[in-house]
């Protein structure tokens, strides 16, 4: 018998306008009066709490209003595999509609709020409000396209290259959201990043240190500033490259990488 685990979300009487939800998704309404009249529940999720759990029945599709979530699955041995991160304007839980059960869990990385579109009303709402249907299709298409980015990250051999690609992807998302592409606030922990990149926790910490020592980054806990975007992009292009030697930490050195076939070494 299926066991339903209630998400650890605070009871919330608040509702938001559908027009505000569309604005968060970067969409505009053709009929502002209709969208203002449609109210959508807003749920608050405390940092560290679950919006929903893997294996539970899907009651709503969620759009992140504020905050950040990590999407994860638990392996048979209890290992927490971080599949990705969802921020403002992104859709969470749509992948549960095919069988009615969430295939993963969503945990808040900071105090967050989401719009909750009830599954039982979603199809009718999409038919009545064309801008919502378009916004969902556009957002989900963008998320599918960006999900291919993890394959690109995992294709890299060197952990420093994986981290560089991850940071550049975060930078692009920040820029698309109208924020600084160079000053990044990472709401996720080093352990979360390590799980997402498929490396050890200690490896991520070391890789941050290496990228900072090579002059690409300035790191202050979860605040990261990209000092040399072009250099970081150049490093990130080394899919099959291995770091051959460690440069000095004077800020003048750069990584030396060579491809696995022995060709195309890069130095600075």
N, C-alpha and C positions, 0 to 999 in steps of 0.2 A: 504494500500500500504506500502510495506517495505521501511523504511527510512534508507539510508546508511549514516553512520557517518564516515568521514575520520579519520584515526588514526593520532594522533599528532606526526608524525615523521618528522625529518628534511629531506629535499630533499638531496639525496645522489647519486653522480655519481660513487661511488666506487664499484668495483667488486672484488671478491676474487676467488681464485682457488678452485676447488672441492677437490683437494688433501689436501688443508689446512682445509677445512670443515671436511673431514674425520679424520684428525689428531686431531682436537678439540673433535671429538666424540670418540677418542681412537681407531680408526680403521686404517688399512693400505690398500694401493691400490695395486691391482694386476698389474695394468697397469698405471704406474706413468705418462707416456706421455699423455694418454687419459685424466686422471684426471687433469693434469696441463692445458690441453687445454680447459676444461670445466670451464666456468666462472659463478659465482653465485653472484647475487646482495647482497650487505651488507647494512643494514639500521642502522642508529644511532638513539637512542632513549634517550632523555634527562631524567634525574631523575624526577620522578613524572608524566611523560607523558605516554600516552597509545600506545602500539604497535598495539592493535586492541581492539574494544569494543564488548561487549556482544550483540548479535543480528545482527551484521554486516556480510556482505558476505565475505567468506574466499577467499582471493586472493593468499595467500602463506602459506606454512608450514615453520616455523622458527626454526633454530637451534641457541641456544645462543652461541655467540662467546666470548663475555666478559660481565660481569655484572650479575645482578640478577633481576628477575621479580617476582611479586606476581600475582597469578591467583585468580580471585574473581568473585562472582556473587552478584547482588543486589536483595534483597528480595523485596516483594511488598511494604513493609513499608519503603524502602530506606536503610535498614541495609546492610552493606558491609560484606559479608561472605567470608573470605579468605580461599580458597580451598587448596592452596599449594604455594610453591616457586620453581622457576626454575633457575638453574645456568648454568655455562659453560658446553657445550656439550649436554645439554638437549633439547628436542624437544617441541615446543609450537605450538598449533593450529591444531594438527593432528586429534583431536576429532571433528573438523568441517567438515571433509571430508564426513561423512555419510549423511549430509543434506545440505552442502554448507554454513552453517551459524555458526558463533562462539557461543558456548553455554556459554561462559564466557569471561571476559576481562583480558588483560595482561597489567600491569602497571610496569614501570621500577622503581626499588628501588634505583638505582644509574645510572649514565651515562653508557649506555650499547650499545652493537652492536650485531646484529643478521645476520646470513645468511638467505636469503629469497628464498626458493625453490618455484617457481610458481606452483600453483595447476594444471594448464592446461598442464604443461610439466612434472609433477612429475612421472606419470606412465611410460612415455617413457624414462625418465632419469633413473629410477630404472631398466628398462629392459636392457638398454645399458650399465649401470655401475653397475655390480654385487656387488662391495664393498659398494656402497651407499645403495643398497637394504638390504644387510646384516647388515650394521651399523644401519639403521633405525629400523630394526626388533629387533636387540639386545638392542638398547637404549630404544625403546618403551616397550619391555618386562621388562627391568629393572625398568622403571618408573611405570609400572603396579604393579610390585612386591612391590615397595616402597610405592605406594599409599595405600597399605593395612596397612601401618604404622600408618596412621591417625586413623584407627579403633582401633588399639592397644593403641594409646594415649588416645582416648576418652573413652576407657574401664576403665581407672583408675578413682577412686573416688576422691582421694586427688589432689588438684591443683598442689601441689609440685611434685607429682609423674608424672602428665601430663607434667610438665615443664622438669623434669628430662629425661623423655623419648624423648621429643622433642630435647633436647640438645644432647643426645646420638645419635639420628638419624643424627643430623647435624654433629656430630663428625665423624661418620662412613662415611658420604659423603665426608667430608674434607680429611679423610685418603685415601679414594678411588681415590681422585683427586691428591694424592701425597703431601698433605699439612698436617700441624700439626693437630692431632686429639684432642689436648688439648687446644690449643690457637685458639679460635673461634672468628671470626668477624661476627657479626650479622647485615646484611644490613637492616633488617626489624625492624620496630618500635615495642615498647611494645604493642601498640594497635593492630598491625597486628598479633603479636604472640597470643594475647588474643582472637582475632576473630578466628584464626586457631585452638586454643585449646578449644574454646567454654566456655571461662570464662570471667569475667569482667577485664577491663584494670587494675583496682586497684589490683585485685587478682594476676595478673602476676607480677606486681611490688613488691607486698608483697612476693610472692613465690621466686623471685630472691633474695630478702633480707634474707629469711629463709634459702635457700640453701647456701648462702654465710656465714650466721651466723653459720650454722652447719659444716662449714669447707669443703664443697664439691667444692665450686667455689670461684673465685675472680672475681668481676664484676666492670668494669670501663666503664660506659655508654654502648656502644655496643660491647666492647671488653670483652670477657669472657674467663677465664682460668679455666679448670677443674683441681682442685688440688687433688682430690681423686676419680679417675675413678672407682675403685672397690666399694667404698662406694656409689657412685652415681648409679652404676648398681644395687647394693643391694637394694637401696631405690626404684628404678624403677620397681623392681619385685613385688611390693605390689599392685597388681591390685585392690583388694577390700579393701585395708587398709585405715584406717583413722588415721590422726595424733592425738594422744591422749594428748601429752604434748609437750610444747615448751622447747627445751634445752637452756642452757645459751649460750651467744654469745662469750664465751671464746675460742671457737674453739675446745674444748674438748668434747662437747656434740654432740649428734646425735638425729635424730628424733626417737620417739617411735611410732610405728604403730601397730594396731591390726586389724585383719581381721574382716569383718562384722559379722561373726558367733562367734566371741569372742575368736577364737583360734589363735595360731601362732603369739604372740606378738614378736616384734623385738626391741632390745635396744642395746645401746653401751655406 
